[in-house]
Amino acid sequence: MIELEMLGVAWAIRKCHTYLAGMSFHVVVDHQPLVPILNTYTLDQVENPRLQRLMTKVQLYQFDVSWRKGSEHAFADALSRAPVQNPVADDLLGEADSLSGQAIRACLQQDDSGSALFGLPFHELRDAAQSDVDYVQLVSYIRDGFPSARRHMPPALAPYWNGREHLTLDNGTVLRGSRLVVPKSLQRRVLTDLHSSHQGLERTKRRARQVVYWPRMSDDITALICACPVCRELQRSQQKEPLMREPQPTFPFEYASADLFSCQGWQFLVYSDRLSGWPCVARIGRTATSHDIICHFRRWFADVGVP
């Protein structure tokens, strides 16, 4: 039960991330054991791995917790409930005014000299989007609705099918969440700007995933960095040592291999020819001593020759 209550707190805080990030706030719970855990316990003091993972998710926030009896909690209002009818035009208009949309709109409404994405002026981005046939078709899909199945979409736009619920429009610009969808004609330029500091594969991907998006972007970044002459010259040396090969034997027992092994509590010494694979096996006893091994080697050297 305490895991479920903690899950509810973590979900609620992350759901309201836009309003709670960077602020101090108060959490009221009706499960009293959560109060000392969230107020005083550190991660190393919590033994439950599920609680540890949930506490890690809310460590970015500044808050304190208090307990209130469940009967004294207020009923959830209408804004806390799931919608029971389809949205109207006013609802859709208000939903488009998201935080990410406001940020993009603020950049788009600035002067061309003052707004840029990785050195790319936004007026060039708008011009490239309007001249890109696939981009224009994607805009119409977002505005009018996607086809009923992925197979009905053009091959260039089919990768957008799985994430279609995350695509939004803002002044003719396509957003995927808070990331800007880049037209195909500008993708190479954005890639070059992303990798201008030669920070490596993972850092470049992490930086790109924060602001831009297009299908198979990770593959394009990988291909760019693998072909970058600067990165190839400065990368860590991964050369393998050459395999050391011994000369091939020309007669039996010229080269031999030996090892100890145990079976059913007894120690055995095996001595094999590397040319033919012929083995010589001797049982030493419960324990192997250097004196026993030397005696067996001397006998084998006398029989088959010194290797």
N, C-alpha and C positions, 0 to 999 in steps of 0.2 A: 504494500500500500504506500509506503514511503517513497518508493521509486516512482509510482504513478503521480503522487503529489509533486515530486520534484520535476517530473516530466512536464506537468502542467505549468509550473512556474517558469521553466526554461522556455517552453513554447510561447507563453504569453510575452515574456521579455523580448524574445527574438522577433515576434510578430510586430511589436511596437518599436522596433529598432530605430526607425526614422525619428521618433519622438523622444527616445530615451538615451540615444548615444551621446556621450559627453556631458550628461546631466546626472545629478544625484536625485534619487527617487526612493519611494517607500513601497514595499511589497507587503500586503496583508494576506495571510494564509489562515486556513482553518484546520491545519494539521500541525500541532504543536512541536513534534520532534524535529520539524524542519528548521525551526527558529535557531537553535544553537548550531546546527550544521552549517547554515548559510551565514550566520553572523560571526561565529568564532572559529569554526573548524578550518583547517588547511587541507590541501589535497592529501598530504601524507598521513593525516589523521583519520581519513575515511578509508575503510577497508573494502567497501562495496565497489567493485569496478564500474557498475552502471551509474552509481551516484557520482563517482569521480569524473566520468565522461560528461555527465550533465552539468556538474559544477564547472568543468573546463569551459563549457559553452557560454556561461554567464560571467566568467571572470573579467570580461572586458568592460563590464558595467559597474557603476558606483551606486550601491543601494543597501538599505538595511531592511530587515524583516521583523514583523511583529505578528502575534497570534490574536485572532478574534474568533469567537465561537461561531459555528456555521449558521446557527439560527439568527445571528445578528448581522449577517451579511445581507447586502441589498440584492434585490432581484436584478438579473441582467436586463438591460434596457434594449430597445429595438435596434440600436446600433451594434450591439453585441451578437445579434442573431443572423443566421444565414438568410439571404433573400428568398422569398417565396413566390416571386413572379419575375418575369423577364424585364430587363432594364429598358427604360424609355430613353428618348433622345437626350433629355437633360442629364440622365444618369451617365450615359456614355460620354457626354461633353465634360462632365465633371471628372470622370475617371481618367480622361486623357491628360488632365492637368496634374501629372505625377511629379515627384521630385526630380527624377531623371529627365523628364520632359522639360521641366522648367530650366534645368541646367543647360540642356541643348538649345532651347529656345533663346536663352540669354546670350549664348555664343552666336547663334545665327542672326540675332538682331543687332549685334555690334557691327562696327565698321569692319570692312574686309581687312584693313590693316591691323586690327586689334584682335581678331579671332583666327585661330589656326589649330589644326589637329596634327601633331608631329610635323610642324612646318607647312602643312597643307591648308591654304585658305579655304574657308567654308563656301565661298562663292564658287570655287572650282569644284568642290564636292557636290553642290547643288546642280551645277551645269553637267557634271559627269553623270549624276543620277538621272537627270531628265533625258540625256541622250543614250542611256543604256536601256536596251529593249527589255532585258530580263528584269532589271530593277523596276522599270515602269510596270511590268506585268505583276511583279511581287507587290507593288503598292496597290494595284487594283485587287489582288487577292485579299490583302489585309482589309481593304475598305469594303469590298463587296462579299467576301467570304471565300474560303478555300474550297476546292472540289471535294467531292465525297470520298475519294480514294487517292492515294499517292500516285497510282499508275496513270491517273488522268492529268497529272501535271507535267510540264515540260521537263526534260532531263536536267536542265540547268537549275531549275527551281525545286526539284524533288527533295534535295537535302533539307530544305526549310520545312518540310511537312511535319517532322516529329516535334519541332519546337515552335509550331505555328501559334500556340497559345501565348508565347512570350513575345511575339512581334507586335509592335505598335507603330503608329504613324505620328509624326510631329512636323507639320509644315512641309510635307512632302519628303521628309527624311525618315528612314526606317530605323527603328531601335529594336534591339533584342535585349530586353531587360533595361539595363542602363548602358549598354554597349551600342555603338554606332555601326550599322551595317554598311560596309564600304563597297562601292561599285567596282566591277571587275577591272575597269580601265585604270583605277587608282590603287589597286591592291599591291602591285609591285612597288610603287612609290612609298606606300605606307610600310611595307616590309623593309625597304632600305632604311627608312627613318627609324624604325624599331631597332634595327641592328646596327645603327650608326656607332654605338659605343662598344660593340663587340663584347657583350656581356655573357655570351654563352647561350646554349640551347634552352635550358630550363628558365633562366631569368628572362630571356626574350619572350618565351611563351607566356610566362606569368605576367609580364608587362602588357602583352597584347590582349590577354583575356580580361584585363580590367577595363579596356576602353573600346576595342573594335571587335568586329565579328564578320566572318564569311565562311561558307562551308569549306572544310578541309584546310583551315587556316594553319593548324598545327603541322600538317604535312608540308605546306609551303614554307613555313619557318624552318623546318628540318632540312629541306632541300637547299634553302638559301644559305644556311650556316655550314652545311657540309661542303658547299661549293665556294665558300668564302676563303680567298687565299690568305688573308690575315689570320683568320682563326686556325686554318690548317698549319700555318707556320708557327704559331705560338701555342698550339695545343700541347697537352702533356704527352710525353713520349710513352707510347704503349708497345714498344718493340719487344718481342719475345726473344729470349735467348735461344740461339741455335741448338738443335738437338745434338748432344754429344754421342757419336756413334763409335763403338769399338770395332777394330778390324775383324773380319769374318775368319773363323778358325779354318785351318787347312787339313787337320787330322784330328782324330778323336782325342778328347781330353786335353787339347791344347789350351782351351779356355773352359773353365768350369764355374758353376754356381753352387752355393751351399747355404743352408738355412736350418734353423731349429723349428720343430713344431711338436705339439703335444696331442696325444690321443688316449682317451680313457685313463688319464692320470699318469701316463708314461711319456718321457721325453725322447724324441727321435731326432736324428741328424740325417739330413738328406744331402747328397752330393751328386750333381747331374752334369752330364756333358752338354755343352752348348751346341755342338755340331749335330749330334744324333738325338739328344734328349734322353739318353740312357741314364737312369737314376741308380744310385747306390744308397741304401737306407740302413741305418744302424740304430738299434734301440740302446739308449744310454742308461736309463733308469728313472727313478722318481725325480731326481734333480740332475741337472747338467752342470758339470764342472769343466774348467779349462783343461785339466789333465785328461779327462775322458775324450774330449774333442780332439786334442792333439794326438792321442793314441790312435783314434780312428783315421784321422787324416794321414798319419804316417803309414798305416796299413794300406790305405787306398793309393797313396803315392807310390808305394812299392808294387802294387798290382797293376796300375794303369799309367804310371808315370807322373812326374811333377808337372803341373800346368805352367 
